[in-house]
Amino acid sequence: MNILITGGGGFLGSQLARELNSRTAISPSGGAPAAIDRIVLADKSFSPTSRAKIGPRILLKEGDIGDPSFALSLMGHNLGVVFHLAAMVSGDGERDPSGCWRTNVEGTRHLLEACRKASSGTVIVFASSLAVFGGAGMPAIVSDDTKPFPQTTYGMTKLVGELMINDYSRKGFVDGRAARLPTVFIRPGRPNAAASSFASAVLREPLNGQSYSLPVPMTQGVPLLGYRRVVHNLVRLAEVPAALIGGDRVVTMPSTRYEISKMIAALAETARRRGITLGAVTESPDDAIIRIVRGWPEGTEGSRARTLGMKADDSAQQVIDEYIEDFL
């Protein structure tokens, strides 16, 4: 069986590919274990580092998911599971709403259509976001029962993607599942254009011995999920039997609510324990970032996801230690 990961050149896609490449098999929709023959990573481009790390079972394909012919070209023989991570992120989406629609909505539709034409019932896991929530009536802690009301173009496009996943699944065209992801941390490398990138940078830059200007208040609360648990949850969602998910294929991932000041305190304790000298963190408010972030929830309830076998982190220290082990 082959597996496709769109957005495979990004951090989360590469971590997911790493996990799947360590496995011999996967059990789509709770079925019998199927041997993983090939993992196809699709993205606009791949860095030399990404190319150097590919294994014998991994194939790279470059192209634009907004182009329907590219989506069709990804439908190889014996494709069993698709992880659809490709997207334009929140900051870029606000600056370029047309591009956000083309990538996040049209790209998702092209992929779903390609799957439908290639083989009905393909398991497809769509990476959605807590950015589907917002508005004055939004509770601080959201769940699968909370009404979506996105306050960004990015969040709107993710909500449209969720609706398409439900509709294509209802018709039997695909066996879709959508994971509403909180902010994923700690991401290595340079900050991206996501409004939430501060949640990684506030830990990553000091660990690298660099100072960091925090664009939100120290008191800001954010729902976070470490990258290892995100990968586990995405694979688990692909393996959950469709009957257990039911007609509503959208699952809000579990997370932990962190206050930025407490994240920094956890970082300081980890650095003390490991003998690491940290760079300084100072507040430097960015009104545009603050406005976007304050429109998001501060936590997730996540009981349905936990019932289906998905996990949250034990602590911030756990995620910091894992990042140090993997990337420093």
Helices and strands as residue ranges (DSSP letters): E 2-6, H 11-21, E 25-26, G 28-30, E 34-35, E 38-43, H 48-52, E 58-62, H 68-73, E 79-84, H 90-95, H 97-100, I 101-106, H 107-118, E 122-129, G 130-132, E 141-142, H 153-170, E 174-181, E 183-185, G 195-197, H 198-207, E 212-214, E 221-226, H 227-239, H 242-245, E 250-252, E 256-259, H 260-274, E 281-283, H 287-293, E 299-300, H 303-307, H 316-327
